Amino acid sequence: MAADIHDIIIIGGGVGGSALAKAMAEAGAEVLVLERETQFRDRVRGEAIMPWGVVEAVELGIRDVIASSGGHELPWWNTYQGSRRPGHRDLVATTRAGAPALAIYHPVMQQALIEAAASAGATVSRGARVVGVNANGTPRVTVETGHGREAFRARLIVAADGRGSLAREWGGFQVRRDPEQTLVAGVLLDGVTASDDAAHVGLDTQGGRFVLIFPQSQGRARCYFCYPEASGLRMTGQQDLPRFVQESQKAGVAAEYYQQATAAGPLATFDAAAVWVEHPYKPGVALIGDAAASSDPTWGQGLSLAIKDARVLRDHLLSNDDWEEAGNAYADEHKQYYGVVHTAELWHSELLLETGEEADVRRARALPLWREDRSRNPDTFFSGPGETLDEKARRRFFGEE
Ligand SMILES: Cc1cc2nc3c(=O)[nH]c(=O)nc-3n(C[C@H](O)[C@H](O)[C@H](O)COP(=O)(O)OP(=O)(O)OC[C@H]3O[C@@H](n4cnc5c(N)ncnc54)[C@H](O)[C@@H]3O)c2cc1C
């Protein structure tokens, strides 16, 4: 570190920030992680990494950290429609990733990764809230701790401060948003009786509702209920738990799964619309994870994207001494792969979650064709953003050819 200038300052010790800190510290970089929380708590975030994200985690060297701190493998993907279970998918055998999904309690994963970053040599400061970023000259952050304000300088600042990122505003990034369509409510439940070797997913296309259960073993499961924003319903707090259970059952979850369920954490509801930055790099500042693009949680891609962002940025920084070029190369690549995931999310939301006559006509046309030819539905959510989602792919997806 030359004259108190770090190689990298990372704002936020979430999955994205800590994973990058660990990887860059292992490669010999001087890394400072600034995390505002002194103790991680349940913020009702993602707790299931899809198979392609697990492969990214292996490449970044964090898969074992997650697995050994309580990661629970989900080799099966069960889908439900009403009382039927039409799908029982073997994720290892049928995805290009060739891996199971991995479920873990988010605060435990954050703690394990930030400790791994510190063990790799990163300096970790907890209770350190960043209150400003200045990228003019040598990039600089201003931090508030219990001892007052302090400024730190670095060759590169990485904003990994999550879906409400302020750092991207301070960095002058232009933020884009999809229109609101879906809300996602989530809660950690104990006493869930769904088998714990599978993710359980119920879809009610008539009501535009979608339920996801990600078991973490011994009856504990992270459960989500996705529903139309137009319903005007916003579930929050323990008093809404009976409603959460009731609505989830209406959307296709077997009634007995939740019969004995009790809350093991807060219940909260979020807007699901994607919020993203087209080119998440400006001189001296890169954005990763939700700060770069918070995707619609309905489709469970956020953790995989955050891990991929850290892996791709690491690879560019380590292969190019010119970090200006490396940052732009990361941002170009991000635009491509996030673009594919985002397109897949928009198509699935339009086809599966929109309600009304036109939506029913679209489904009546497309879904029977999917059953005849599975390749019409790109496997992006499980296998990753490797496919090109062009106009031809769109027409095949919607059954227009
Ligand atoms: C309801 C819901 C369900 C989801 N379900 C899934 C799922 O099933 N699968 C999936 O893959 N993804 C899911 N996601 C998305 C996933 O949770 C996120 O994509 C992922 O957590 C992003 O990680 P991150 O490191 O970018 O941000 P975060 O996890 O938000 O971490 C940001 C960190 O920055 C810190 N921070 C923020 N501001 C400051 C500051 N000013 N100074 C210092 N520190 C700061 C925060 O304390 C936090 O520790 C879901 C999201 C939601 C909301």
The ligand as an ORCA input file, in Angstrom:
! r2SCAN-3c Opt
* xyz 0 1
  C     -37.085    -11.171     -0.800
  C     -35.836    -11.550     -1.528
  C     -35.631    -12.865     -1.910
  C     -34.475    -13.230     -2.579
  N     -34.298    -14.534     -2.938
  C     -33.183    -14.903     -3.590
  C     -32.928    -16.272     -3.895
  O     -33.707    -17.170     -3.575
  N     -31.787    -16.577     -4.565
  C     -30.900    -15.618     -4.931
  O     -29.898    -15.947     -5.565
  N     -31.083    -14.322     -4.608
  C     -32.192    -13.939     -3.949
  N     -32.359    -12.633     -3.578
  C     -31.330    -11.645     -3.943
  C     -30.097    -11.703     -3.023
  O     -30.467    -11.610     -1.671
  C     -29.184    -10.552     -3.383
  O     -28.980    -10.539     -4.770
  C     -27.835    -10.649     -2.681
  O     -28.007    -10.648     -1.288
  C     -26.965     -9.473     -3.118
  O     -25.758     -9.490     -2.410
  P     -24.905     -8.157     -2.279
  O     -23.640     -8.570     -1.618
  O     -24.849     -7.455     -3.576
  O     -25.770     -7.201     -1.331
  P     -26.247     -7.377      0.175
  O     -26.414     -8.800      0.532
  O     -27.430     -6.491      0.349
  O     -25.032     -6.803      1.032
  C     -24.769     -5.424      1.095
  C     -23.951     -5.146      2.349
  O     -23.563     -3.772      2.327
  C     -23.718     -3.217      3.615
  N     -23.899     -1.777      3.439
  C     -24.921     -1.141      2.820
  N     -24.721      0.184      2.829
  C     -23.531      0.397      3.454
  C     -22.780      1.565      3.767
  N     -23.211      2.798      3.440
  N     -21.599      1.419      4.413
  C     -21.131      0.182      4.755
  N     -21.817     -0.958      4.491
  C     -22.998     -0.843      3.843
  C     -24.946     -3.932      4.176
  O     -24.984     -3.885      5.590
  C     -24.735     -5.351      3.639
  O     -23.990     -6.150      4.526
  C     -33.508    -12.245     -2.896
  C     -33.712    -10.910     -2.516
  C     -34.856    -10.564     -1.829
  C     -35.055     -9.122     -1.415
*
